[in-house]
């Protein structure tokens, strides 16, 4: 059986991102620093998703961890 991520929330988290900065999105759902990685995936099959912002502005990061557009929300939380 494949590992299933923990659902951290059922709505996206808006975050102001800075152009050129790399962010590491939590894929496992266990991080205490959602939506970003804090290393909690250590004993799981998950690895964080690196995202480098092309421009500054607000990004809506997936919190249910089931998006097909990782690290961003695609509405999958309404189906999980």
N, CA, C and O of each residue as an XYZ file, in Angstrom:
320
protein
N       0.843     -1.197      0.000
C       0.000      0.000      0.000
C       0.882      1.252      0.000
O       1.842      1.348      0.765
N       0.552      2.178     -0.841
C       1.326      3.420     -0.942
C       1.035      4.323      0.257
O      -0.057      4.300      0.825
N       2.031      5.111      0.620
C       1.821      6.083      1.688
C       0.786      7.108      1.242
O       0.743      7.502      0.076
N      -0.036      7.526      2.179
C      -1.054      8.541      1.913
C      -0.707      9.764      2.751
O      -0.456      9.633      3.949
N      -0.686     10.953      2.148
C      -0.336     12.142      2.925
C      -1.419     12.506      3.938
O      -2.600     12.224      3.736
N      -0.996     13.130      5.015
C      -1.910     13.653      6.025
C      -2.554     14.913      5.456
O      -1.860     15.760      4.894
N      -3.860     15.046      5.593
C      -4.554     16.254      5.145
C      -4.365     17.318      6.226
O      -4.921     17.206      7.319
N      -3.583     18.342      5.917
C      -3.290     19.399      6.884
C      -4.464     20.364      7.037
O      -4.679     20.920      8.114
N      -5.223     20.560      5.956
C      -6.389     21.448      5.964
C      -7.182     21.162      4.700
O      -6.661     20.550      3.768
N      -8.419     21.591      4.656
C      -9.261     21.364      3.477
C      -9.520     22.646      2.689
O     -10.526     22.769      1.990
N      -8.598     23.593      2.815
C      -8.650     24.807      2.003
C      -7.213     25.245      1.743
O      -6.325     24.947      2.542
N      -6.972     25.946      0.639
C      -5.604     26.376      0.326
C      -5.107     27.427      1.306
O      -5.897     28.106      1.962
N      -3.797     27.552      1.396
C      -3.193     28.563      2.263
C      -2.550     29.635      1.393
O      -1.601     29.354      0.662
N      -3.063     30.870      1.469
C      -2.448     31.956      0.694
C      -1.135     32.393      1.346
O      -1.074     32.628      2.552
N      -0.094     32.498      0.528
C       1.225     32.896      1.021
C       1.826     33.888      0.035
O       1.804     33.668     -1.176
N       2.362     34.980      0.565
C       3.097     35.934     -0.268
C       4.468     35.348     -0.566
O       5.234     35.057      0.353
N       4.780     35.174     -1.843
C       6.083     34.633     -2.241
C       6.911     35.733     -2.890
O       6.383     36.726     -3.393
N       8.215     35.528     -2.864
C       9.159     36.515     -3.386
C       9.849     35.962     -4.633
O      10.353     34.839     -4.619
N       9.871     36.738     -5.696
C      10.498     36.326     -6.957
C      11.923     35.854     -6.728
O      12.704     36.514     -6.041
N      12.258     34.704     -7.310
C      13.600     34.161     -7.225
C      13.865     33.319     -5.993
O      14.885     32.633     -5.933
N      12.987     33.348     -5.015
C      13.171     32.582     -3.787
C      12.606     31.175     -3.975
O      11.562     30.995     -4.602
N      13.307     30.180     -3.426
C      12.859     28.792     -3.503
C      12.181     28.410     -2.194
O      12.691     28.681     -1.107
N      11.034     27.781     -2.323
C      10.231     27.315     -1.192
C      10.122     25.801     -1.289
O      10.096     25.250     -2.389
N      10.059     25.133     -0.159
C       9.936     23.674     -0.131
C       8.595     23.311      0.492
O       8.410     23.362      1.708
N       7.666     22.942     -0.386
C       6.303     22.622      0.003
C       6.254     21.240      0.653
O       6.846     20.287      0.148
N       5.553     21.144      1.763
C       5.386     19.881      2.474
C       4.446     18.972      1.691
O       3.304     19.342      1.417
N       4.925     17.784      1.330
C       4.116     16.815      0.585
C       3.482     15.769      1.506
O       2.492     15.136      1.139
N       4.053     15.589      2.702
C       3.561     14.536      3.598
C       2.388     14.979      4.460
O       1.594     14.148      4.900
N       2.272     16.285      4.706
C       1.197     16.819      5.535
C       1.514     16.849      7.021
O       0.680     17.281      7.817
N       2.696     16.401      7.412
C       3.056     16.309      8.834
C       3.776     17.540      9.380
O       3.919     17.678     10.594
N       4.226     18.428      8.514
C       4.990     19.594      8.939
C       4.190     20.488      9.878
O       2.987     20.677      9.698
N       4.868     21.031     10.874
C       4.260     22.003     11.783
C       4.382     23.423     11.213
O       3.898     24.377     11.821
N       5.027     23.563     10.050
C       5.228     24.874      9.414
C       4.491     24.923      8.081
O       5.019     25.455      7.105
N       3.289     24.380      8.028
C       2.488     24.318      6.805
C       2.351     25.691      6.164
O       2.177     26.683      6.871
N       2.425     25.768      4.846
C       2.433     24.662      3.903
C       3.841     24.175      3.553
O       4.015     23.406      2.608
N       4.845     24.621      4.313
C       6.223     24.318      3.971
C       6.815     23.215      4.841
O       6.321     22.924      5.931
N       7.871     22.618      4.341
C       8.525     21.474      4.967
C       9.302     21.879      6.217
O       9.940     22.931      6.253
N       9.239     21.023      7.244
C      10.074     21.184      8.430
C      10.880     19.917      8.712
O      11.474     19.780      9.781
N      10.898     18.987      7.745
C      11.653     17.747      7.902
C      10.859     16.595      8.482
O      11.414     15.518      8.698
N       9.578     16.793      8.740
C       8.743     15.753      9.353
C       8.552     14.524      8.467
O       8.103     13.484      8.947
N       8.886     14.630      7.189
C       8.726     13.512      6.253
C       9.827     12.463      6.413
O       9.815     11.441      5.726
N      10.751     12.705      7.291
C      11.956     11.882      7.442
C      11.695     10.371      7.377
O      12.441      9.659      6.704
N      10.679      9.874      8.044
C      10.400      8.434      8.065
C       9.234      8.056      7.157
O       8.531      7.081      7.423
N       9.027      8.820      6.091
C       7.945      8.540      5.147
C       8.529      8.365      3.748
O       9.732      8.523      3.542
N       7.671      8.041      2.801
C       8.098      7.910      1.398
C       8.044      9.253      0.674
O       8.346      9.324     -0.518
N       7.662     10.319      1.381
C       7.478     11.630      0.771
C       8.743     12.464      0.805
O       9.587     12.311      1.688
N       8.860     13.354     -0.178
C       9.922     14.354     -0.191
C       9.265     15.695     -0.515
O       8.265     15.735     -1.232
N       9.815     16.788      0.004
C       9.225     18.090     -0.276
C       9.345     18.455     -1.753
O      10.220     17.957     -2.462
N       8.459     19.322     -2.198
C       8.459     19.799     -3.582
C       9.087     21.187     -3.603
O       8.593     22.112     -2.960
N      10.184     21.322     -4.351
C      10.849     22.622     -4.474
C      10.089     23.481     -5.479
O       9.725     23.023     -6.563
N       9.859     24.728     -5.099
C       9.169     25.685     -5.967
C       9.929     27.002     -5.913
O      10.112     27.568     -4.836
N      10.370     27.489     -7.057
C      11.030     28.787     -7.132
C      10.059     29.768     -7.779
O       9.636     29.584     -8.920
N       9.716     30.807     -7.033
C       8.751     31.798     -7.505
C       9.317     32.579     -8.689
O      10.426     33.109     -8.619
N       8.557     32.645     -9.765
C       8.967     33.417    -10.943
C       8.701     34.900    -10.738
O       9.411     35.751    -11.274
N       7.663     35.201     -9.951
C       7.357     36.601     -9.643
C       6.826     36.693     -8.226
O       6.332     35.715     -7.666
N       6.933     37.871     -7.661
C       6.414     38.094     -6.316
C       4.899     38.205     -6.365
O       4.339     38.714     -7.335
N       4.242     37.732     -5.322
C       2.791     37.807     -5.244
C       2.247     36.698     -4.372
O       3.000     35.990     -3.703
N       0.947     36.555     -4.384
C       0.280     35.581     -3.539
C       0.124     34.259     -4.282
O      -0.327     34.218     -5.427
N       0.507     33.180     -3.604
C       0.300     31.835     -4.124
C      -0.647     31.097     -3.198
O      -0.601     31.285     -1.982
N      -1.499     30.266     -3.756
C      -2.448     29.500     -2.949
C      -1.971     28.056     -2.894
O      -2.217     27.267     -3.806
N      -1.286     27.728     -1.809
C      -0.645     26.427     -1.659
C      -1.626     25.366     -1.171
O      -2.454     25.610     -0.293
N      -1.506     24.183     -1.766
C      -2.352     23.047     -1.416
C      -2.075     22.617      0.021
O      -0.923     22.480      0.431
N      -3.148     22.406      0.777
C      -3.019     21.936      2.151
C      -3.575     20.524      2.328
O      -3.297     19.870      3.333
N      -4.354     20.052      1.363
C      -4.885     18.686      1.475
C      -3.857     17.667      0.982
O      -3.976     16.473      1.258
N      -2.850     18.147      0.253
C      -1.730     17.345     -0.248
C      -2.116     16.386     -1.370
O      -1.351     15.478     -1.694
N      -3.284     16.574     -1.964
C      -3.750     15.703     -3.041
C      -3.848     16.411     -4.395
O      -4.352     15.824     -5.353
N      -3.390     17.631     -4.495
C      -3.467     18.405     -5.736
C      -2.704     17.731     -6.870
O      -1.676     17.092     -6.644
N      -3.205     17.878     -8.072
C      -2.484     17.428     -9.260
C      -1.648     18.565     -9.830
O      -1.034     18.419    -10.887
N      -1.621     19.705     -9.129
C      -0.869     20.884     -9.545
C       0.076     21.317     -8.417
O       0.218     22.508     -8.141
N       0.718     20.341     -7.772
C       1.580     20.615     -6.623
C       2.659     21.640     -6.974
O       3.269     21.536     -8.038
N       2.908     22.609     -6.124
C       2.455     22.755     -4.753
C       1.167     23.562     -4.592
O       0.766     23.869     -3.470
N       0.528     23.900     -5.687
C      -0.641     24.770     -5.615
C      -1.958     24.007     -5.575
O      -2.053     22.870     -6.035
N      -2.957     24.650     -5.023
C      -4.292     24.090     -4.907
C      -4.944     23.965     -6.290
O      -4.840     24.862     -7.126
N      -5.609     22.843     -6.503
C      -6.392     22.666     -7.739
C      -7.846     22.293     -7.425
O      -8.595     21.878     -8.309
N      -8.232     22.446     -6.153
C      -9.600     22.124     -5.748
C      -9.788     20.685     -5.302
O     -10.907     20.280     -4.988
N      -8.718     19.905     -5.267
C      -8.824     18.495     -4.862
C      -9.368     18.333     -3.449
O      -9.940     17.291     -3.127
N      -9.201     19.347     -2.599
C      -9.689     19.253     -1.223
C     -11.207     19.052     -1.157
O     -11.730     18.555     -0.160
N     -11.901     19.438     -2.215
C     -13.361     19.267     -2.216
C     -13.747     17.818     -2.502
O     -14.911     17.442     -2.363
N     -12.759     16.997     -2.907
C     -13.016     15.586     -3.227
C     -12.375     14.629     -2.232
O     -12.601     13.421     -2.310
N     -11.573     15.150     -1.289
C     -10.880     14.264     -0.341
C     -11.605     14.150      0.967
O     -11.149     13.443      1.865
